Amino acid sequence: MMRNEQRAARNAFNEAAKPIRAERAATVKAAVDKAVAEAKASGKDPVVAGRVARGQAMQATKPDFDAKMKAITETRRDAMAAAKAKRDAAMANR
């Protein structure tokens, strides 16, 4: 019983998080691709440029990403707590 509720909460969270994560990944990928292309054009190491750009892009998108994830994370946390409370109540009645 509790497992199904937890699974439903996790699945709902993952479905809600998927577009948020995809949006961030697309933003980061665009920044990395641009940096790699510029590095190749200027004769610098594209691997290093890509790694640096990825770190900078992840840092730049973190506040927005965290803000979007906060609401669904709290929803998941509340659903998990409700499932645990339901389980604890059922175990107490045994």
N, C-alpha and C positions, 0 to 999 in steps of 0.2 A: 504494500500500500504506500508506504513512505517513499520507496524507491521510485515508484511511478511518478509521484509528485515532484521528487527531486529531478528526475529525468526530464519531465515536462518543463520545469523551471530552467534547467540548463539548456534544453533545446530552444526555448523561447529566447533566452539570452544570446545564444549563438546565432540565431536567425536575425536578431536585432543588431548584433555586432558586426555581422558580415558586411553590410554596405558601408559601415563606418570604417572598418579596417581596409576595405577595398579602396575607398576614397583616399585614405592616407597613403596606401601603397602606391596608388597611381601618381599622387603628388610627389612622393619620394622618388619613384622611378623616373619621372620626367626630369627632376633635378639631377639625378645621377646620369641619365643619358646625355643631358646637355653638358655636364661637366666632363664626361668621357669624350664627347665629340670635340669640345674645346681643347682638351689635353692632347688628343691625337693631332689636331690641327697645329698646335703650338709645339709639338714634339716632346711633350712631357709624358710621364708614365700614366696611362689611362687607368690602371688598376688602383693606384694610390689616389688619383683624382676622384674615382668613383667611390672609394671607401670614405674619403674625407667628405664628399658631397652627401653621401648617405647619412653620415653622422650629423652633419649640419641640418639636413632636411628633417631628420627624425626629431632633432632638438627643436626646430622651428615649428613643427606641427604638433608637438606634444601637448601644449596647453589646450588647443582646440579639440584634439583627440580625447584628452582626459575629460574635458567638459561634456562632450557628447556621450562618453562611456559611463559617466557618473550616474546618470538617471537609470540606465538599464542595469547597471551593477547593483544599485540600491533595490531595484525591483526584484532582481534575482536573490539578493540577500534576504529580503523580506519573505519571499516565497519559500526559500530554504528554511528559514526560521519557523515559519508556519508549519511546514512539514515535520520538522523536528519536534515542535510543540505537540503536534497531533500524535506523533509516535510516542513521545514521553507520556502523554495522557493515556494512551492505549496500554502502555507497559505498566502504568500505575494501577490500572483497573484489572490487571491479570490476577 
